[in-house]
Amino acid sequence: MLGDDYHRIAHHDVTGAPRQHARAIALGCTAALLAELISSRHVTAAQGTLKIDDRTPPQDSLAHTISSGSPSPAASACSS
């Protein structure tokens, strides 16, 4: 998935050290996970708002956590 790919390129392959500032990684990962929800048609974005269209759990468990309304899971998941 896009979020997983972003996480991999944001961290060094061998050491796991972040290649960017932690906040940049968290924002990039959040955007990638949101893009996954939009592409799977669970969420739509229009005129500056997000709308949940499909409440069935996405196949990705982190995407499901985000769409269920939990506070900021992407930031903690992507910066680890």
N, CA, C and O atoms as a GROMACS GRO file, in nm:
protein
  320
    1MET      N    1   0.083  -0.118   0.000
    1MET     CA    2   0.000   0.000   0.000
    1MET      C    3   0.089   0.126   0.000
    1MET      O    4   0.208   0.119   0.032
    2LEU      N    5   0.031   0.235  -0.035
    2LEU     CA    6   0.105   0.360  -0.048
    2LEU      C    7   0.168   0.404   0.084
    2LEU      O    8   0.282   0.450   0.086
    3GLY      N    9   0.094   0.390   0.194
    3GLY     CA   10   0.148   0.428   0.325
    3GLY      C   11   0.270   0.347   0.363
    3GLY      O   12   0.368   0.401   0.416
    4ASP      N   13   0.266   0.218   0.335
    4ASP     CA   14   0.381   0.131   0.363
    4ASP      C   15   0.500   0.171   0.278
    4ASP      O   16   0.613   0.178   0.327
    5ASP      N   17   0.475   0.198   0.150
    5ASP     CA   18   0.583   0.239   0.060
    5ASP      C   19   0.646   0.370   0.106
    5ASP      O   20   0.769   0.384   0.106
    6TYR      N   21   0.563   0.466   0.146
    6TYR     CA   22   0.617   0.593   0.193
    6TYR      C   23   0.703   0.572   0.317
    6TYR      O   24   0.812   0.629   0.328
    7HIS      N   25   0.654   0.491   0.409
    7HIS     CA   26   0.730   0.464   0.532
    7HIS      C   27   0.866   0.404   0.498
    7HIS      O   28   0.967   0.441   0.558
    8ARG      N   29   0.870   0.312   0.403
    8ARG     CA   30   0.996   0.248   0.365
    8ARG      C   31   1.095   0.348   0.304
    8ARG      O   32   1.214   0.344   0.336
    9ILE      N   33   1.048   0.437   0.217
    9ILE     CA   34   1.142   0.531   0.154
    9ILE      C   35   1.180   0.645   0.248
    9ILE      O   36   1.280   0.713   0.224
   10ALA      N   37   1.103   0.668   0.353
   10ALA     CA   38   1.133   0.775   0.448
   10ALA      C   39   1.236   0.733   0.552
   10ALA      O   40   1.283   0.816   0.630
   11HIS      N   41   1.270   0.604   0.555
   11HIS     CA   42   1.367   0.553   0.653
   11HIS      C   43   1.479   0.478   0.582
   11HIS      O   44   1.457   0.416   0.478
   12HIS      N   45   1.598   0.484   0.639
   12HIS     CA   46   1.714   0.416   0.583
   12HIS      C   47   1.690   0.265   0.583
   12HIS      O   48   1.638   0.209   0.680
   13ASP      N   49   1.729   0.199   0.474
   13ASP     CA   50   1.704   0.056   0.456
   13ASP      C   51   1.770  -0.031   0.563
   13ASP      O   52   1.709  -0.127   0.610
   14VAL      N   53   1.891   0.002   0.601
   14VAL     CA   54   1.966  -0.083   0.693
   14VAL      C   55   1.946  -0.042   0.838
   14VAL      O   56   1.917  -0.126   0.924
   15THR      N   57   1.962   0.087   0.866
   15THR     CA   58   1.959   0.132   1.005
   15THR      C   59   1.818   0.166   1.054
   15THR      O   60   1.792   0.164   1.175
   16GLY      N   61   1.728   0.196   0.963
   16GLY     CA   62   1.594   0.238   1.002
   16GLY      C   63   1.586   0.383   1.046
   16GLY      O   64   1.480   0.430   1.088
   17ALA      N   65   1.697   0.454   1.037
   17ALA     CA   66   1.700   0.595   1.076
   17ALA      C   67   1.615   0.677   0.980
   17ALA      O   68   1.614   0.651   0.860
   18PRO      N   69   1.545   0.776   1.033
   18PRO     CA   70   1.463   0.860   0.945
   18PRO      C   71   1.549   0.940   0.848
   18PRO      O   72   1.656   0.990   0.884
   19ARG      N   73   1.501   0.952   0.724
   19ARG     CA   74   1.571   1.031   0.623
   19ARG      C   75   1.523   1.176   0.624
   19ARG      O   76   1.586   1.263   0.564
   20GLN      N   77   1.411   1.203   0.691
   20GLN     CA   78   1.353   1.336   0.697
   20GLN      C   79   1.320   1.368   0.843
   20GLN      O   80   1.330   1.282   0.930
   21HIS      N   81   1.280   1.491   0.867
   21HIS     CA   82   1.234   1.532   0.999
   21HIS      C   83   1.110   1.452   1.035
   21HIS      O   84   1.028   1.421   0.947
   22ALA      N   85   1.093   1.418   1.161
   22ALA     CA   86   0.981   1.333   1.205
   22ALA      C   87   0.845   1.392   1.165
   22ALA      O   88   0.755   1.317   1.126
   23ARG      N   89   0.830   1.522   1.173
   23ARG     CA   90   0.702   1.584   1.136
   23ARG      C   91   0.674   1.568   0.986
   23ARG      O   92   0.560   1.545   0.946
   24ALA      N   93   0.778   1.580   0.904
   24ALA     CA   94   0.761   1.562   0.760
   24ALA      C   95   0.721   1.418   0.729
   24ALA      O   96   0.637   1.394   0.642
   25ILE      N   97   0.781   1.323   0.799
   25ILE     CA   98   0.744   1.183   0.779
   25ILE      C   99   0.600   1.159   0.820
   25ILE      O  100   0.524   1.092   0.749
   26ALA      N  101   0.560   1.214   0.935
   26ALA     CA  102   0.423   1.196   0.982
   26ALA      C  103   0.322   1.256   0.885
   26ALA      O  104   0.219   1.195   0.857
   27LEU      N  105   0.350   1.376   0.833
   27LEU     CA  106   0.258   1.439   0.738
   27LEU      C  107   0.252   1.362   0.607
   27LEU      O  108   0.144   1.344   0.550
   28GLY      N  109   0.366   1.316   0.558
   28GLY     CA  110   0.369   1.238   0.435
   28GLY      C  111   0.295   1.107   0.449
   28GLY      O  112   0.223   1.065   0.359
   29CYS      N  113   0.314   1.043   0.562
   29CYS     CA  114   0.246   0.915   0.586
   29CYS      C  115   0.095   0.936   0.600
   29CYS      O  116   0.016   0.856   0.551
   30THR      N  117   0.056   1.042   0.666
   30THR     CA  118  -0.085   1.074   0.680
   30THR      C  119  -0.148   1.097   0.542
   30THR      O  120  -0.257   1.047   0.514
   31ALA      N  121  -0.078   1.172   0.457
   31ALA     CA  122  -0.128   1.197   0.322
   31ALA      C  123  -0.138   1.067   0.242
   31ALA      O  124  -0.235   1.046   0.168
   32ALA      N  125  -0.040   0.979   0.256
   32ALA     CA  126  -0.042   0.852   0.184
   32ALA      C  127  -0.159   0.765   0.230
   32ALA      O  128  -0.227   0.704   0.148
   33LEU      N  129  -0.183   0.760   0.361
   33LEU     CA  130  -0.294   0.679   0.413
   33LEU      C  131  -0.429   0.738   0.372
   33LEU      O  132  -0.522   0.663   0.342
   34LEU      N  133  -0.439   0.870   0.370
   34LEU     CA  134  -0.562   0.934   0.324
   34LEU      C  135  -0.585   0.904   0.176
   34LEU      O  136  -0.698   0.879   0.134
   35ALA      N  137  -0.478   0.907   0.097
   35ALA     CA  138  -0.489   0.873  -0.045
   35ALA      C  139  -0.538   0.730  -0.064
   35ALA      O  140  -0.616   0.702  -0.154
   36GLU      N  141  -0.491   0.638   0.022
   36GLU     CA  142  -0.539   0.500   0.016
   36GLU      C  143  -0.690   0.493   0.043
   36GLU      O  144  -0.762   0.421  -0.027
   37LEU      N  145  -0.737   0.567   0.142
   37LEU     CA  146  -0.880   0.567   0.174
   37LEU      C  147  -0.962   0.627   0.060
   37LEU      O  148  -1.072   0.579   0.030
   38ILE      N  149  -0.910   0.730  -0.003
   38ILE     CA  150  -0.981   0.792  -0.116
   38ILE      C  151  -0.982   0.697  -0.235
   38ILE      O  152  -1.086   0.681  -0.300
   39SER      N  153  -0.869   0.634  -0.265
   39SER     CA  154  -0.863   0.544  -0.382
   39SER      C  155  -0.947   0.418  -0.362
   39SER      O  156  -0.992   0.358  -0.459
   40SER      N  157  -0.968   0.378  -0.237
   40SER     CA  158  -1.053   0.261  -0.211
   40SER      C  159  -1.200   0.300  -0.196
   40SER      O  160  -1.286   0.216  -0.167
   41ARG      N  161  -1.228   0.428  -0.217
   41ARG     CA  162  -1.364   0.484  -0.212
   41ARG      C  163  -1.429   0.473  -0.074
   41ARG      O  164  -1.552   0.466  -0.062
   42HIS      N  165  -1.346   0.472   0.029
   42HIS     CA  166  -1.399   0.476   0.166
   42HIS      C  167  -1.424   0.621   0.209
   42HIS      O  168  -1.509   0.648   0.294
   43VAL      N  169  -1.350   0.713   0.149
   43VAL     CA  170  -1.358   0.855   0.183
   43VAL      C  171  -1.359   0.936   0.053
   43VAL      O  172  -1.293   0.899  -0.044
   44THR      N  173  -1.434   1.045   0.052
   44THR     CA  174  -1.427   1.140  -0.060
   44THR      C  175  -1.385   1.276  -0.005
   44THR      O  176  -1.414   1.309   0.110
   45ALA      N  177  -1.319   1.351  -0.088
   45ALA     CA  178  -1.276   1.486  -0.053
   45ALA      C  179  -1.335   1.582  -0.155
   45ALA      O  180  -1.318   1.565  -0.276
   46ALA      N  181  -1.406   1.683  -0.106
   46ALA     CA  182  -1.465   1.783  -0.195
   46ALA      C  183  -1.478   1.915  -0.121
   46ALA      O  184  -1.523   1.918  -0.007
   47GLN      N  185  -1.438   2.022  -0.185
   47GLN     CA  186  -1.452   2.157  -0.132
   47GLN      C  187  -1.395   2.171   0.008
   47GLN      O  188  -1.455   2.236   0.094
   48GLY      N  189  -1.279   2.109   0.031
   48GLY     CA  190  -1.210   2.124   0.158
   48GLY      C  191  -1.263   2.039   0.273
   48GLY      O  192  -1.224   2.060   0.388
   49THR      N  193  -1.352   1.945   0.244
   49THR     CA  194  -1.404   1.859   0.350
   49THR      C  195  -1.387   1.712   0.312
   49THR      O  196  -1.379   1.676   0.194
   50LEU      N  197  -1.380   1.629   0.414
   50LEU     CA  198  -1.374   1.484   0.394
   50LEU      C  199  -1.506   1.423   0.437
   50LEU      O  200  -1.566   1.466   0.535
   51LYS      N  201  -1.551   1.324   0.362
   51LYS     CA  202  -1.675   1.256   0.395
   51LYS      C  203  -1.650   1.105   0.390
   51LYS      O  204  -1.598   1.053   0.292
   52ILE      N  205  -1.689   1.036   0.497
   52ILE     CA  206  -1.677   0.891   0.499
   52ILE      C  207  -1.795   0.834   0.421
   52ILE      O  208  -1.911   0.857   0.457
   53ASP      N  209  -1.765   0.760   0.315
   53ASP     CA  210  -1.868   0.703   0.229
   53ASP      C  211  -1.894   0.556   0.257
   53ASP      O  212  -2.004   0.506   0.236
   54ASP      N  213  -1.793   0.488   0.303
   54ASP     CA  214  -1.804   0.344   0.323
   54ASP      C  215  -1.741   0.309   0.457
   54ASP      O  216  -1.620   0.324   0.475
   55ARG      N  217  -1.822   0.264   0.550
   55ARG     CA  218  -1.771   0.233   0.683
   55ARG      C  219  -1.727   0.088   0.700
   55ARG      O  220  -1.689   0.047   0.810
   56THR      N  221  -1.731   0.010   0.592
   56THR     CA  222  -1.678  -0.125   0.603
   56THR      C  223  -1.526  -0.115   0.619
   56THR      O  224  -1.463  -0.030   0.556
   57PRO      N  225  -1.468  -0.200   0.701
   57PRO     CA  226  -1.324  -0.188   0.727
   57PRO      C  227  -1.241  -0.210   0.600
   57PRO      O  228  -1.262  -0.307   0.528
   58PRO      N  229  -1.146  -0.118   0.573
   58PRO     CA  230  -1.054  -0.141   0.462
   58PRO      C  231  -0.968  -0.264   0.493
   58PRO      O  232  -0.959  -0.307   0.608
   59GLN      N  233  -0.907  -0.321   0.390
   59GLN     CA  234  -0.822  -0.437   0.412
   59GLN      C  235  -0.702  -0.404   0.499
   59GLN      O  236  -0.654  -0.490   0.573
   60ASP      N  237  -0.653  -0.282   0.491
   60ASP     CA  238  -0.539  -0.236   0.570
   60ASP      C  239  -0.588  -0.195   0.709
   60ASP      O  240  -0.674  -0.108   0.720
   61SER      N  241  -0.536  -0.256   0.815
   61SER     CA  242  -0.585  -0.229   0.950
   61SER      C  243  -0.559  -0.085   0.995
   61SER      O  244  -0.640  -0.029   1.068
   62LEU      N  245  -0.447  -0.025   0.952
   62LEU     CA  246  -0.420   0.114   0.990
   62LEU      C  247  -0.519   0.208   0.921
   62LEU      O  248  -0.566   0.303   0.982
   63ALA      N  249  -0.549   0.182   0.796
   63ALA     CA  250  -0.649   0.263   0.725
   63ALA      C  251  -0.784   0.251   0.795
   63ALA      O  252  -0.859   0.349   0.803
   64HIS      N  253  -0.817   0.133   0.845
   64HIS     CA  254  -0.942   0.114   0.920
   64HIS      C  255  -0.941   0.197   1.047
   64HIS      O  256  -1.042   0.260   1.080
   65THR      N  257  -0.830   0.200   1.119
   65THR     CA  258  -0.819   0.279   1.241
   65THR      C  259  -0.841   0.426   1.211
   65THR      O  260  -0.909   0.496   1.287
   66ILE      N  261  -0.783   0.474   1.101
   66ILE     CA  262  -0.798   0.614   1.064
   66ILE      C  263  -0.943   0.646   1.029
   66ILE      O  264  -0.998   0.746   1.075
   67SER      N  265  -1.006   0.561   0.948
   67SER     CA  266  -1.143   0.590   0.904
   67SER      C  267  -1.244   0.574   1.017
   67SER      O  268  -1.356   0.625   1.007
   68SER      N  269  -1.206   0.505   1.125
   68SER     CA  270  -1.298   0.491   1.238
   68SER      C  271  -1.294   0.611   1.332
   68SER      O  272  -1.375   0.621   1.424
   69GLY      N  273  -1.200   0.704   1.308
   69GLY     CA  274  -1.199   0.829   1.383
   69GLY      C  275  -1.104   0.833   1.501
   69GLY      O  276  -1.115   0.924   1.583
   70SER      N  277  -1.012   0.739   1.513
   70SER     CA  278  -0.914   0.743   1.622
   70SER      C  279  -0.819   0.859   1.602
   70SER      O  280  -0.788   0.895   1.489
   71PRO      N  281  -0.772   0.919   1.711
   71PRO     CA  282  -0.685   1.036   1.699
   71PRO      C  283  -0.544   1.002   1.651
   71PRO      O  284  -0.475   0.920   1.712
   72SER      N  285  -0.503   1.064   1.543
   72SER     CA  286  -0.368   1.066   1.490
   72SER      C  287  -0.290   0.934   1.491
   72SER      O  288  -0.177   0.932   1.539
   73PRO      N  289  -0.346   0.824   1.440
   73PRO     CA  290  -0.268   0.700   1.438
   73PRO      C  291  -0.155   0.704   1.338
   73PRO      O  292  -0.054   0.636   1.356
   74ALA      N  293  -0.171   0.782   1.233
   74ALA     CA  294  -0.068   0.784   1.128
   74ALA      C  295   0.062   0.841   1.181
   74ALA      O  296   0.169   0.790   1.150
   75ALA      N  297   0.053   0.946   1.259
   75ALA     CA  298   0.175   1.008   1.310
   75ALA      C  299   0.253   0.911   1.397
   75ALA      O  300   0.376   0.903   1.384
   76SER      N  301   0.188   0.839   1.483
   76SER     CA  302   0.260   0.747   1.570
   76SER      C  303   0.304   0.624   1.493
   76SER      O  304   0.414   0.573   1.518
   77ALA      N  305   0.225   0.574   1.400
   77ALA     CA  306   0.260   0.454   1.326
   77ALA      C  307   0.374   0.480   1.228
   77ALA      O  308   0.460   0.394   1.209
   78CYS      N  309   0.375   0.596   1.167
   78CYS     CA  310   0.474   0.623   1.063
   78CYS      C  311   0.606   0.674   1.118
   78CYS      O  312   0.708   0.668   1.049
   79SER      N  313   0.606   0.725   1.239
   79SER     CA  314   0.732   0.778   1.292
   79SER      C  315   0.804   0.675   1.376
   79SER      O  316   0.907   0.707   1.437
   80SER      N  317   0.754   0.553   1.382
   80SER     CA  318   0.822   0.450   1.462
   80SER      C  319   0.932   0.382   1.383
   80SER      O  320   1.000   0.294   1.434
   0.00000   0.00000   0.00000
